């Protein structure tokens, strides 16, 4: 189910068209709240250490004064090296004109490690603006709300370029619940062989609800 289905309600009860956007914005806020927080794949690692690492994932809202959607600072690190993340991004969650939800992916300018740990102090990014970020063109994730209330999303085709470990492009698939999310990032070479990422299925990140 996409948030565009709120249009049915608008027609039936003759409310202003603005309610369509309100429904989509409500979904966007829910998505942001579910994504924000600290997550761990420790349980999955313990049950299948040969295929999954113990990864820590942190997502913190930033630039809350903006009115163009929601912005999150995102950091991933191996549990044994949590102070030195291997991936740092900024996600822009927004409602598209076709009423789909989208997470637009950006890289930080310069050496991103200077922002390591900023999920605990989001104000450290206040000096930056979207104009300072580097767009990961083709890597955006389009999301839809499923009938059971979860958000399901993925990249599109081969548009997300990657040269990591000989890859030509990368794909991402996510499912988001209130208390957990799954993420399956993979890289493929020009011959469609997977060259990085989990091979047995998505990583399962459980949210730390104590925070």
C-alpha positions as CSV (number, residue, x, y, z in Angstrom):
1,X,0.0,0.0,0.0
2,X,1.4,3.4,-0.9
3,X,0.5,6.6,0.9
4,X,-1.2,7.7,-2.4
5,X,-4.1,5.4,-1.4
6,X,-5.1,8.2,1.1
7,X,-6.7,9.8,-1.9
8,X,-9.6,7.4,-1.7
9,X,-10.5,8.8,1.8
10,X,-10.3,12.3,0.4
11,X,-12.9,11.6,-2.3
12,X,-15.2,9.7,-0.1
13,X,-15.5,12.2,2.7
14,X,-15.0,15.3,0.4
15,X,-12.1,16.7,2.5
16,X,-9.6,19.1,1.0
17,X,-6.9,17.6,-1.3
18,X,-4.3,18.6,1.2
19,X,-5.3,15.5,3.3
20,X,-3.5,13.3,0.7
21,X,-0.3,15.0,1.5
22,X,-1.1,14.8,5.2
23,X,-1.4,11.1,5.0
24,X,1.9,10.8,3.2
25,X,3.6,13.1,5.7
26,X,2.3,10.9,8.5
27,X,3.9,7.9,6.9
28,X,7.1,9.8,6.5
29,X,7.2,10.7,10.2
30,X,6.5,7.1,11.1
31,X,9.3,5.9,8.9
32,X,11.7,8.5,10.4
33,X,10.8,7.5,14.0
34,X,11.3,3.8,13.2
35,X,14.6,4.4,11.5
36,X,16.0,6.7,14.2
37,X,17.9,4.9,16.9
38,X,20.7,2.4,17.5
39,X,20.6,-1.2,16.1
40,X,22.7,-4.3,16.4
41,X,23.1,-7.5,14.4
42,X,24.6,-9.3,17.4
43,X,21.9,-11.9,17.7
44,X,22.2,-12.9,14.1
45,X,26.0,-13.0,14.4
46,X,25.7,-15.3,17.4
47,X,23.4,-17.7,15.6
48,X,25.3,-17.7,12.3
49,X,28.9,-16.3,12.8
50,X,30.1,-17.7,9.5
51,X,27.8,-15.5,7.4
52,X,27.1,-12.4,9.5
53,X,29.3,-10.0,11.4
54,X,28.3,-8.2,14.6
55,X,27.5,-4.7,13.2
56,X,26.3,-1.6,15.0
57,X,24.0,0.8,13.1
58,X,23.1,4.2,14.4
59,X,20.7,6.7,12.8
60,X,20.0,10.2,14.3
61,X,17.8,13.0,13.1
62,X,19.6,16.2,12.1
63,X,18.6,19.6,10.8
64,X,15.2,19.4,12.4
65,X,14.4,23.0,11.5
66,X,14.1,22.1,7.8
67,X,10.7,21.6,6.2
68,X,11.8,19.6,3.2
69,X,11.4,16.1,4.8
70,X,13.5,14.4,7.4
71,X,17.3,14.1,7.5
72,X,19.2,11.4,9.3
73,X,22.9,11.0,10.0
74,X,23.8,7.3,9.6
75,X,26.8,5.4,10.9
76,X,27.8,1.7,10.6
77,X,30.7,0.0,12.3
78,X,31.9,-3.4,13.3
79,X,31.2,-4.0,17.0
80,X,34.9,-4.5,17.8
81,X,35.8,-1.2,16.1
82,X,32.7,0.9,16.9
83,X,34.7,4.2,17.1
84,X,35.8,3.9,13.5
85,X,32.8,3.4,11.3
86,X,33.3,1.9,7.8
87,X,30.2,3.7,6.4
88,X,28.8,7.2,7.2
89,X,25.9,8.7,5.2
90,X,23.2,11.3,5.4
91,X,19.7,10.1,4.4
92,X,17.0,12.5,3.2
93,X,13.6,11.0,3.7
94,X,11.0,12.8,1.5
95,X,7.6,12.4,-0.2
96,X,7.8,12.4,-4.0
97,X,5.2,14.1,-6.3
98,X,3.9,10.6,-7.1
99,X,3.3,10.0,-3.3
100,X,6.0,7.4,-3.0
101,X,8.5,7.7,-0.1
102,X,12.2,8.0,-0.9
103,X,15.4,7.8,1.0
104,X,18.0,9.8,-0.9
105,X,21.6,8.9,0.0
106,X,24.4,11.3,0.5
107,X,28.1,11.1,1.4
108,X,29.7,13.6,3.8
109,X,32.3,16.0,2.4
110,X,36.0,15.5,3.1
111,X,37.1,13.0,5.7
112,X,33.9,11.6,7.1
113,X,35.7,10.2,10.2
114,X,35.8,13.7,11.7
115,X,32.0,13.2,12.3
116,X,32.4,9.7,13.8
117,X,30.1,9.4,16.8
118,X,28.0,12.3,15.7
119,X,24.9,10.1,16.3
120,X,25.4,10.9,20.0
121,X,25.9,14.6,19.3
122,X,23.9,15.5,16.1
123,X,24.6,19.2,16.6
124,X,28.1,18.5,15.3
125,X,26.5,18.5,11.8
126,X,24.8,21.8,12.3
127,X,27.6,23.6,10.4
128,X,26.8,21.6,7.3
129,X,23.9,22.0,4.9
130,X,22.5,19.8,2.1
131,X,24.6,21.8,-0.4
132,X,27.8,20.4,1.3
133,X,26.8,16.8,0.8
134,X,27.8,14.5,-2.1
135,X,24.8,12.8,-3.7
136,X,25.1,9.0,-4.2
137,X,23.4,9.2,-7.6
138,X,21.3,6.2,-8.4
139,X,21.4,4.8,-4.9
140,X,18.2,6.2,-3.5
141,X,15.8,3.7,-2.0
142,X,12.1,4.0,-2.9
143,X,9.8,2.7,-0.2
144,X,6.2,1.7,0.1
145,X,4.0,0.9,3.1
146,X,2.9,-2.8,3.0
147,X,-0.5,-3.9,4.1
148,X,0.9,-5.2,7.4
149,X,2.3,-1.7,8.1
150,X,5.9,-2.3,7.4
151,X,8.0,-0.2,5.0
152,X,9.6,-2.1,2.2
153,X,12.1,-0.5,-0.2
154,X,15.0,-1.1,-2.6
155,X,17.3,0.6,-5.1
156,X,16.3,0.5,-8.8
157,X,18.2,-1.6,-11.4
158,X,21.9,-1.1,-11.8
159,X,22.0,2.7,-11.2
160,X,23.9,2.6,-8.0
161,X,27.5,2.5,-9.1
162,X,30.2,0.9,-7.0
163,X,33.8,0.0,-7.5
164,X,34.3,-1.8,-4.1
165,X,36.1,-5.1,-4.6
166,X,35.7,-5.1,-8.3
167,X,32.0,-4.3,-8.3
168,X,30.2,-2.5,-11.1
169,X,27.0,-1.6,-9.2
170,X,25.4,-2.1,-5.9
171,X,21.8,-3.0,-4.7
172,X,20.1,-2.4,-1.4
173,X,16.9,-4.0,-0.1
174,X,15.3,-3.0,3.2
175,X,12.3,-3.8,5.4
176,X,11.6,-1.6,8.4
177,X,9.5,-2.4,11.5
178,X,9.1,-0.4,14.7
179,X,11.6,-2.5,16.6
180,X,14.0,-3.8,13.8
181,X,15.0,-3.6,10.2
182,X,16.6,-5.8,7.6
183,X,19.1,-4.6,5.2
184,X,20.7,-6.5,2.3
185,X,23.5,-4.6,0.5
186,X,25.3,-6.4,-2.3
187,X,27.8,-5.5,-5.0
188,X,27.9,-7.1,-8.5
189,X,30.6,-7.1,-11.2
190,X,30.0,-6.6,-14.9
191,X,29.3,-10.3,-15.3
192,X,26.6,-10.2,-12.6
193,X,28.6,-12.1,-10.0
194,X,28.2,-11.0,-6.4
195,X,31.6,-9.7,-5.2
196,X,30.6,-8.3,-1.8
197,X,27.8,-8.3,0.8
198,X,26.0,-11.1,2.6
199,X,25.2,-14.1,0.4
200,X,22.7,-15.9,2.6
201,X,20.2,-13.1,3.0
202,X,19.7,-9.8,4.7
203,X,21.3,-8.6,7.9
204,X,18.8,-8.4,10.8
205,X,19.3,-5.3,12.9
206,X,17.4,-5.2,16.3
207,X,16.6,-1.8,17.7
208,X,18.0,-0.9,21.2
209,X,14.7,0.1,22.8
210,X,16.5,1.1,26.0
211,X,17.8,4.3,24.5
